[in-house]
């Protein structure tokens, strides 16, 4: 075992100690902690028991692996999982690969080019699959049929066993998500991993944070969507100021979002320098429409249209959000503003990634971290990223792009 692996083991052992600290001298607290860990599994098993009384699990194909990837979280988590699924497809080209998520339209958008064999609702029966890979910041083998895996994927068994051993080590993380996700992010970066790479690391499939898996977008459909939203009449950039629509912000400003005053100042600077380039605002339920946007598409697009609009933009500007991760599945370059989200863990090298000074990286400290700064009344981290700094990067990208085109 290397020194790096030893240090990782020690870090995980320390988390286990911290997680059980309050139950150390209290049998009742330890009982509650154990019950919380087992309650979800018990509920799931009870549901499956009654389901199987009325419906037997469908038979699996004789000569093909059948795999289900179940991702929890938001649209950004599905976008990040695309690369993992692509690598899974490369590893098992003849396998049947299905994807489970809360929202079918998101899955159909991210995998519109046929990489998966279909969408599956959360009411699936794991016995219908050879392998169920589930999670968010880390993956777990929720179910596996070992004899079938040994028969149909013998060359993967060493990686499978290594992933299984790692999952046992990080069980405290898997059992306490999302509360320990921020700490897991810090450990991941310290030991050479990152958000996208973690999916592969914990599931025995090699994946790199900066590997690419762009969505194939048909040209004819692209033109129709751009015309529908009046985006064919000249160049534009896209901006986004929002977060997952399932997130309850409790009436507060999202901590991952740039202040409106900064957006307004940026727009003034941008239109003065690039009056011919339109500002197009994207977003959904948690986005507030900006009156300074040349075209405001907040709540006016379908999920399926978003990658087409991003693909044709000259530049995308955003906080660390699902839209920023979707943009990474297109060819557009982004300027991404990092505050609570740890940049080394989530950023892509192809983008311009800006983060605040010393106050940052508070992801998952509180359950409501997306709507409440743990230290201040406002999210000082993103306030510290000045509009002039973002404008300077935007100007550099657009100027370099123009020079490259002219050559």
C-alpha positions in Angstrom: 0.0 0.0 0.0 1.4 3.4 -1.0 1.7 6.4 1.4 -1.1 8.1 -0.6 -3.5 5.2 0.0 -2.6 5.0 3.6 -3.4 8.7 4.1 -6.7 8.3 2.3 -7.6 5.4 4.6 -6.7 7.5 7.7 -8.9 10.4 6.4 -11.8 8.0 5.9 -11.3 6.5 9.4 -11.4 10.0 10.9 -14.7 10.7 9.2 -16.1 7.5 10.6 -15.0 8.6 14.0 -16.6 12.0 13.6 -19.8 10.6 12.3 -20.2 8.4 15.3 -18.9 10.9 17.9 -22.3 11.8 19.4 -23.2 8.2 19.9 -19.9 7.3 21.5 -21.2 7.4 25.1 -24.9 7.0 24.3 -26.5 3.7 23.4 -29.8 5.4 22.4 -28.0 7.8 20.0 -26.1 4.9 18.5 -29.4 3.0 18.0 -31.0 6.0 16.3 -27.9 6.3 14.0 -28.1 2.6 13.1 -31.8 2.9 12.5 -31.4 5.9 10.2 -28.9 3.9 8.1 -31.1 0.9 7.8 -34.5 2.6 7.4 -34.0 3.4 3.7 -33.0 -0.1 2.8 -35.8 -1.6 4.8 -38.4 0.6 3.1 -37.0 -0.3 -0.3 -37.0 -4.0 0.4 -40.6 -3.9 1.7 -41.7 -2.1 -1.4 -40.0 -4.7 -3.6 -41.5 -7.6 -1.6 -45.0 -6.4 -2.2 -44.3 -5.6 -5.8 -43.0 -9.1 -6.5 -46.1 -10.6 -5.1 -48.0 -9.3 -8.1 -45.2 -8.9 -10.7 -42.2 -11.2 -11.3 -39.0 -9.5 -12.3 -38.5 -9.6 -16.1 -36.0 -12.1 -17.4 -32.5 -10.8 -18.3 -31.1 -11.4 -21.8 -29.0 -14.6 -21.9 -25.9 -13.3 -23.5 -25.9 -9.5 -22.7 -25.2 -7.5 -19.6 -28.0 -5.4 -18.4 -26.9 -2.4 -16.4 -28.8 0.4 -14.7 -27.2 3.8 -13.7 -29.3 5.6 -11.1 -28.2 9.2 -10.6 -29.5 11.3 -7.7 -29.4 15.1 -7.6 -30.1 17.7 -10.3 -29.6 18.3 -14.0 -25.9 19.0 -13.5 -25.4 15.6 -12.0 -27.0 13.9 -15.0 -24.8 16.0 -17.3 -21.7 14.9 -15.4 -22.8 11.3 -15.5 -22.9 11.4 -19.4 -19.1 10.9 -19.6 -19.3 8.0 -17.2 -22.0 6.3 -19.2 -20.0 6.9 -22.4 -17.0 5.1 -20.8 -19.3 2.4 -19.6 -20.6 1.9 -23.1 -17.0 1.7 -24.4 -16.2 -0.9 -21.8 -19.3 -3.0 -22.5 -20.3 -2.2 -26.1 -23.0 -4.9 -26.4 -24.6 -4.3 -23.0 -28.0 -2.9 -22.4 -27.5 0.3 -20.4 -30.5 2.1 -18.8 -30.6 5.4 -16.9 -32.8 6.3 -13.9 -33.4 9.9 -12.7 -36.3 11.9 -11.2 -37.0 13.7 -14.5 -37.3 11.8 -17.8 -37.0 14.9 -20.1 -33.6 15.7 -18.6 -32.4 12.2 -19.3 -33.8 12.2 -22.9 -32.0 15.6 -23.5 -28.6 14.5 -22.1 -28.7 11.1 -23.9 -30.6 12.2 -27.0 -28.0 10.6 -29.3 -28.7 7.0 -28.3 -25.9 6.2 -25.9 -28.4 4.6 -23.5 -31.0 2.0 -24.2 -33.7 3.8 -22.3 -35.0 5.7 -19.3 -36.2 3.8 -16.2 -38.4 5.3 -13.4 -37.4 5.0 -9.7 -39.8 2.1 -9.2 -37.5 -0.3 -10.9 -36.8 -3.9 -9.6 -33.0 -4.4 -9.2 -33.4 -8.1 -10.0 -34.1 -7.2 -13.6 -30.4 -6.0 -13.9 -27.0 -7.6 -13.6 -25.6 -4.4 -12.1 -27.2 -1.3 -10.5 -24.8 1.6 -10.1 -26.3 4.4 -8.0 -25.3 7.6 -6.3 -24.2 11.2 -6.9 -20.9 12.4 -5.6 -19.8 8.7 -5.3 -21.2 5.6 -6.8 -22.3 2.4 -5.1 -23.2 -1.0 -6.5 -26.7 -1.2 -5.1 -27.2 -4.6 -6.6 -25.1 -7.0 -8.6 -25.4 -10.5 -10.0 -21.9 -11.8 -9.4 -22.2 -15.1 -11.4 -23.6 -13.2 -14.4 -20.8 -10.5 -14.2 -18.2 -13.2 -14.0 -19.6 -14.9 -17.0 -20.3 -11.9 -19.2 -17.5 -9.5 -18.0 -14.6 -11.6 -16.8 -12.0 -9.0 -17.8 -13.6 -6.4 -15.6 -13.6 -8.5 -12.4 -10.4 -7.0 -10.9 -11.7 -3.4 -11.4 -15.1 -4.5 -10.0 -13.5 -5.9 -6.9 -11.3 -2.8 -6.4 -14.4 -0.6 -6.7 -16.3 -2.8 -4.3 -13.5 -2.5 -1.7 -13.4 1.3 -2.1 -17.2 1.5 -1.7 -16.8 -0.3 1.7 -14.2 2.3 2.7 -16.4 5.2 1.9 -19.6 3.7 3.3 -19.8 6.6 5.8 -19.9 9.0 2.9 -22.5 7.0 1.0 -24.7 6.6 4.1 -24.6 10.3 5.0 -25.1 12.1 1.7 -25.5 15.0 1.1 -24.2 16.1 4.6 -20.7 14.8 4.1 -20.5 15.6 0.3 -18.4 18.8 1.0 -15.9 16.9 3.1 -15.8 14.1 0.5 -15.0 16.8 -2.1 -12.1 18.1 -0.1 -10.7 14.5 0.4 -11.2 13.8 -3.3 -9.1 16.8 -4.4 -6.4 16.1 -1.8 -5.9 12.6 -3.1 -6.0 13.4 -6.8 -9.7 13.0 -7.8 -12.6 15.3 -8.8 -16.3 15.2 -9.2 -16.5 13.5 -12.6 -13.5 11.3 -11.9 -15.2 10.1 -8.7 -17.9 8.3 -10.6 -15.4 6.2 -12.4 -13.1 5.8 -9.3 -15.9 4.4 -7.2 -17.4 2.2 -10.0 -14.3 0.6 -11.6 -14.5 2.6 -14.8 -11.7 5.0 -15.8 -13.1 8.5 -16.3 -11.2 11.9 -16.4 -12.7 15.2 -15.2 -11.6 16.9 -18.5 -12.5 14.1 -20.9 -15.1 15.1 -23.4 -18.5 13.6 -24.3 -20.4 16.3 -26.3 -24.0 15.7 -27.3 -24.5 15.1 -31.0 -26.9 17.8 -32.1 -28.6 17.5 -35.6 -28.1 20.6 -37.8 -31.6 20.8 -39.0 -33.1 20.7 -35.5 -30.6 23.3 -34.5 -31.8 25.8 -37.1 -35.4 25.3 -36.2 -34.8 25.9 -32.5 -32.7 29.1 -33.2 -35.4 30.5 -35.5 -38.1 29.7 -32.9 -36.3 31.9 -30.3 -35.1 34.6 -32.7 -31.5 33.7 -32.4 -30.5 33.6 -36.1 -30.1 37.3 -36.5 -26.6 37.7 -35.2 -24.1 36.6 -32.6 -25.1 36.2 -28.9 -23.7 35.1 -25.6 -25.8 33.2 -23.0 -26.0 34.0 -19.3 -27.6 32.0 -16.5 -28.4 33.0 -12.9 -30.3 30.2 -11.2 -30.1 26.8 -9.5 -32.0 23.5 -9.4 -35.7 24.1 -9.6 -36.2 21.5 -6.9 -34.2 23.5 -4.4 -36.2 25.4 -1.9 -34.5 28.8 -1.5 -36.7 29.9 1.4 -37.2 33.2 -0.3 -33.4 33.9 -0.3 -30.9 34.6 -3.0 -29.1 31.4 -4.1 -25.6 31.3 -2.7 -24.2 30.0 -6.0 -25.6 33.0 -8.0 -23.9 36.3 -8.8 -25.5 39.4 -7.3 -28.0 41.1 -9.7 -26.1 44.4 -9.4 -22.9 42.7 -10.7 -24.9 41.3 -13.6 -26.2 44.8 -14.4 -22.7 46.3 -14.3 -21.4 43.5 -16.5 -24.1 44.1 -19.0 -23.3 47.8 -19.3 -19.6 47.1 -19.8 -20.4 44.3 -22.3 -22.8 46.3 -24.4 -20.4 49.2 -24.6 -17.6 47.0 -25.9 -19.7 44.6 -28.0 -23.0 46.4 -29.0 -23.6 43.9 -31.8 -23.5 40.8 -29.6 -26.8 40.1 -27.9 -27.1 38.9 -24.3 -29.5 35.9 -24.0 -30.7 34.9 -20.5 -31.5 31.2 -19.9 -33.2 29.8 -16.8 -36.2 28.2 -15.2 -38.2 28.4 -12.0 -35.4 29.7 -9.7 -34.1 32.3 -12.2 -35.3 35.9 -12.0 -35.7 37.5 -15.5 -33.2 40.4 -16.1 -34.7 43.4 -18.0 -31.2 44.2 -19.4 -31.1 41.0 -21.4 -31.6 41.5 -25.1 -33.5 38.2 -25.2 -34.9 36.7 -22.0 -35.7 33.0 -22.4 -36.3 32.3 -18.7 -39.2 29.8 -18.6 -39.6 30.0 -22.3 -37.6 27.0 -23.5 -38.0 23.3 -23.2 -35.2 21.3 -21.6 -34.5 19.6 -25.0 -33.8 23.0 -26.6 -31.1 24.1 -24.2 -28.0 22.4 -25.6 -28.8 23.7 -29.1 -29.0 27.3 -27.8 -25.8 26.9 -25.8 -24.0 25.2 -28.8 -24.6 28.3 -31.0 -23.5 30.9 -28.4 -20.2 32.7 -28.6 -19.8 32.4 -24.8 -21.7 31.2 -21.7 -21.4 32.9 -18.3 -22.8 31.2 -15.2 -22.3 30.3 -11.6 -21.5 26.6 -10.9 -24.9 25.2 -11.9 -26.6 22.5 -13.9 -26.6 24.8 -16.9 -22.8 25.2 -16.7 -22.4 21.5 -16.7 -24.7 21.2 -19.6 -22.7 23.8 -21.5 -19.7 21.5 -21.1 -21.5 18.9 -23.2 -21.5 21.4 -26.1 -18.7 23.3 -27.8 -19.3 26.7 -26.1 -16.6 27.9 -23.7 -17.9 29.1 -20.4 -16.9 31.6 -17.7 -17.9 29.9 -14.5 -18.0 31.8 -11.1 -17.2 29.6 -8.1 -18.2 30.6 -4.6 -19.6 27.9 -2.3 -18.7 25.1 -4.8 -15.1 24.0 -4.7 -13.4 24.9 -8.0 -10.7 22.2 -8.0 -13.4 19.6 -7.5 -15.9 20.7 -10.1 -14.2 22.9 -12.7 -13.4 21.9 -16.3 -10.0 23.0 -17.7 -11.5 24.2 -21.0 -13.4 26.9 -19.2 -12.4 30.1 -17.5 -13.0 29.4 -13.9 -13.1 32.3 -11.5 -13.3 32.0 -7.7 -13.4 34.4 -4.8 -10.6 35.1 -2.3 -10.3 33.4 1.0 -14.0 32.9 1.8 -15.3 30.0 -0.4 -15.9 26.3 -0.7 -18.7 25.9 1.9 -20.6 23.3 -0.1 -22.8 21.1 2.0 -21.7 22.6 5.4 -25.5 23.1 6.1 -28.4 21.3 4.6 -29.6 24.6 3.1 -26.2 25.7 1.9 -27.6 26.7 -1.5 -29.7 29.4 0.1 -27.8 30.4 3.3 -24.3 31.6 3.7 -22.9 30.1 6.9 -21.0 33.2 7.9 -22.6 36.3 6.4 -25.9 37.8 5.5 -24.8 37.7 1.8 -22.7 35.4 -0.3 -19.5 37.5 0.0 -17.6 34.9 -2.0 -19.4 35.7 -5.3 -19.8 39.4 -4.4 -15.9 39.5 -4.4 -15.8 38.5 -8.1 -16.1 41.9 -9.7 -17.9 42.6 -13.0 -14.8 44.1 -14.4 -12.9 40.9 -14.0 -15.6 38.9 -15.8 -15.7 41.5 -18.5 -12.0 41.3 -19.0 -12.2 37.5 -19.5 -15.2 37.8 -21.8 -13.4 40.4 -24.0 -10.3 38.2 -24.2 -12.2 35.1 -25.2 -14.3 36.9 -27.9 -11.3 38.8 -29.2 -9.2 35.7 -29.5 -12.1 33.9 -31.1 -12.5 36.7 -33.7 -8.7 36.6 -34.4 -8.7 32.9 -34.8 -11.7 33.1 -37.2 -10.0 35.7 -39.4 -6.9 33.6 -39.7 
